[in-house]
Amino acid sequence: MTYKENLLKKIEIDHLVKTIAEAIGPVESGKRIDKAVLDRLMTFFPWRRRQERDLELFLETDGPGATRILVLDNDLTIYNTAVEDVVLRKSPTVKEMVSIRNAIKILNDKDVVTSRKAASLKTIQEICIGELDLSFTADDIEGIAGEGVASLENGHAQGVQETLMLFADLLGLVPAPRAFALNHHDIYGKVSEKPGGEIAFGPLVMFSMIHNTLTCLETPLSSRDKERFETLKAAASGDAEAAASGPAVFDLMKSQVLATGAGRPGGPHNGQ
């Protein structure tokens, strides 16, 4: 599997986790995790799947004795105990509930629970991404940039969008907040919050599907600036000066990635 393929998987995992996280809430909220999204995330999860009664379990190690066990339901509880103990606590039979000792276990599982909900989701995310080889070479980054340049020159919008997404992830850039988003434009940048609720966005990179242009703006924009959308539109149409435009944007992002050394063998592990 190539570095690019692994990075695309990492981005998909992050997206799935974000979607699931937005559906996690207290019992009274009535929120439910989308099972299809959760099932997709679990295709990246390396623990062994096992069905017990009506429970869908994922075991860190498959065998007798205690291990970490994820119960795939809306609570995403991770236990550290034996399978039989999890089954007793989560799906007891009437006969099992008659026992006072069992009833105590069923009513209080704090002794064997390691995490629930958001904390468990973070663990799942870390384990899924940990399965991917995200170390890269200069040739890997050169290749991604080259594909982006070719897509831009050939008017292949989807290819430009993919390359921009890859570099945004490598550089820790996030999609434009609603206060800066434009229809038919992919925009990524740095976000910071200032006192009084002001949001600063930038430096940023922007691909306009309307103009088939790629631009980079170094000066952050403010959510209080009423002209911010006009600034973005002018940059996209070429009517305003940009720090970089066209293929030079991918060259700039490539240089920034290579300068960090993140992802190189022996260097920091990218995206974690």
HELIX and SHEET records of a PDB file:
HELIX    1   1 TYR A    3  GLU A   22  1                                  20    
HELIX    2   2 VAL A   27  SER A   29  5                                   3    
HELIX    3   3 LYS A   35  MET A   42  1                                   8    
HELIX    4   4 VAL A   83  LYS A   90  1                                   8    
HELIX    5   5 VAL A   94  VAL A   98  1                                   5    
HELIX    6   6 ILE A  100  LEU A  107  1                                   8    
HELIX    7   7 LYS A  117  GLY A  130  1                                  14    
HELIX    8   8 ALA A  138  GLU A  153  1                                  16    
HELIX    9   9 ALA A  157  LEU A  171  1                                  15    
HELIX   10  10 ARG A  178  PHE A  180  5                                   3    
HELIX   11  11 PRO A  195  GLY A  197  5                                   3    
HELIX   12  12 ARG A  228  SER A  237  1                                  10    
HELIX   13  13 PRO A  247  THR A  260  1                                  14    
SHEET    1   A 5 ARG A  48  GLU A  52  0                                        
SHEET    2   A 5 LEU A  55  LEU A  59 -1                                        
SHEET    3   A 5 THR A  67  VAL A  71 -1                                        
SHEET    4   A 5 ILE A  78  THR A  81 -1                                        
SHEET    5   A 5 VAL A 113  SER A 115 -1                                        
SHEET    1   B 5 VAL A 174  PRO A 175  0                                        
SHEET    2   B 5 HIS A 185  GLU A 193 -1                                        
SHEET    3   B 5 ILE A 199  SER A 208 -1                                        
SHEET    4   B 5 THR A 213  LEU A 217 -1                                        
SHEET    5   B 5 ALA A 244  SER A 245 -1                                        
SHEET    1   C 4 VAL A 174  PRO A 175  0                                        
SHEET    2   C 4 HIS A 185  GLU A 193 -1                                        
SHEET    3   C 4 ILE A 199  SER A 208 -1                                        
SHEET    4   C 4 LEU A 221  SER A 222 -1                                        
END                                                                             
